[in-house]
Amino acid sequence: MPLDYGMRGRRRMSGGPWAGVALGAAVTAAILARNWSYHRALELEQGWVSAAPACPTISAAAYAAGNYPARERATDYEGATLARQFGHVMCKDVDTAGGWGLVTHPVCQFTSPTAIRVRRGKVEAFFEPGPGRLATVSLGPGGATCALSGRFTLFADPTN
């Protein structure tokens, strides 16, 4: 015995449920966009993200010749080793552009690092921002990048 109670043919769904699904998707997208824009503005203000000039890069041989390895101070963060000679370091997970606030990557700010060695897996990158300069290293999906910027100093924590 069929269970269609005498109604033959294809059942049609009214527009109400589809409108609810569309409204729910629009509200979710708006919340995610607002969350990402809030976090991005906060990260810009705190110096985690910037359009500053890139740090000069150096080779592994130049890093070793500069006697930098002898004075290294290393920090491990999120599977990466970040080494510097002087100063302090502060790291944070920052929203990845295009990730709607759901994808993050590590970023570290340095005070006066002189030179920076970044090791992630078997890949190493070397930067030489110079003494007395602030530097921000981003470990995004494309690899390590360094910018001559930051807000972190010994007397000012950008997250407060």
Secondary structure by P-SEA (a helix, b strand, c coil): cccccccccbbbbcaaaaaaaaaaaaaaaaaaaaaaaaaaaaaaaacccccccccccccaaaaaaaccccbbbbbbcccbbbbbcbbbbbbbbbbcccccccbbbbbbbbccccbbbbbcccbbbbbbccccbbbbbbbccccccccccccccccccccc
